[in-house]
Amino acid sequence: MSKSNLVIINNEQIKKLKSFEKDFLAFNEHTNLISKKDMEVMFEKHITDSLSLQFVLEKYYKDTSKIKLLDIG
């Protein structure tokens, strides 16, 4: 279990998250998923918010590697 509030992600995960961010923002141009103001802080406001669930999951599950989540806002 994590002892701090620091989410640790590796380089491959960073690459995937940046790719997701790019695709998400492109999709957001024609389908309003987040506000234009939030587009500038997509990673900080939306992605890190979702990653924070890691601490809750680690508290209740010994192995979180097989858990799948969908963040609907």
Contacts in CASP RR format, 6 or more apart in sequence:
PFRMAT RR
TARGET T0000
AUTHOR 0000-0000-0000
METHOD contacts of the structure
MODEL  1
MSKSNLVIINNEQIKKLKSFEKDFLAFNEHTNLISKKDMEVMFEKHITDS
LSLQFVLEKYYKDTSKIKLLDIG
1 58 0 8 1.000
1 59 0 8 1.000
2 54 0 8 1.000
2 55 0 8 1.000
2 58 0 8 1.000
5 55 0 8 1.000
7 48 0 8 1.000
7 51 0 8 1.000
7 52 0 8 1.000
7 54 0 8 1.000
9 17 0 8 1.000
9 51 0 8 1.000
17 43 0 8 1.000
17 47 0 8 1.000
20 47 0 8 1.000
21 42 0 8 1.000
21 43 0 8 1.000
21 47 0 8 1.000
24 33 0 8 1.000
24 42 0 8 1.000
25 39 0 8 1.000
25 42 0 8 1.000
27 33 0 8 1.000
28 34 0 8 1.000
28 39 0 8 1.000
34 42 0 8 1.000
34 46 0 8 1.000
38 45 0 8 1.000
38 46 0 8 1.000
49 71 0 8 1.000
50 69 0 8 1.000
50 71 0 8 1.000
53 69 0 8 1.000
53 71 0 8 1.000
54 64 0 8 1.000
57 64 0 8 1.000
57 67 0 8 1.000
58 64 0 8 1.000
61 67 0 8 1.000
END
